[in-house]
Amino acid sequence: AASNRGINEIRELREKVKYLPNILRKKVYIIDEVHMLTTEAFNALLKVLEEPPEHVIFIMATTEPNKVIPTIMSRCQRFDFFPIPMDKIKERLRKIAKSEKITISDSAMSLISKYVDGSLRDADGILEQLAAFGEDKIEVADIISLLGVTDLEMLFEFTDILIEKNLARSLLLVNKITGSNQTNFLIFFFYSSIRNL
């Protein structure tokens, strides 16, 4: 829907759904990023959803269900998917590394698992990029270099500052962290570090 988000595309879809499938009993139409449809396109889609042909199944995917109009949502069965837990991502990375003969440290797999925030596809992509570097063994430093993540020592320093209750130093460091391009990751990593203390 991101690239075909207008009313013309939905009108074309409305024409296609009229035809029976050639081989199977059902036709499946997947509308990805449905929240990107225009208002006119939503209204045109609504007409199809009000009286859908029996041989058609619509699957609409979105990361922003609040942007899908209520009349569309009321005609759908909703399934929410949640981020994959870090331990499952790490386990999958271990299997991929073994099958692809990639040597990676446990701490590097942990860092990737934390960084991707529940997205296995992102974790796989990062591992693939790291493997392309051709290093003997992938370490945390390689990930920091690839992702442009600010030195993690800053987070450990921040933890020490909080323990010392040094407000002036903590404000300076917060300013430095928020100026980086990985603020969300740093906050998450800091939170995880504190939780594990």
Secondary structure, DSSP 8 states (H G I E B T S, - for coil): --SS-SHHHHHHHHHHTTS--SSSS-EEEEETTGGGS-HHHHHHHHHHHHS--TTEEEEE--S-GGGS-HHHHTTS---------HHHHHHHHHHHHHHTT--B-HHHHHHHHHHTTT-HHHHHHHHHHHHHTT-SSB-HHHHHHHHT---THHHHHHHHHHHHT-HHHHHHHHHHHHTSTTHHHHHHHHHHHHHT-
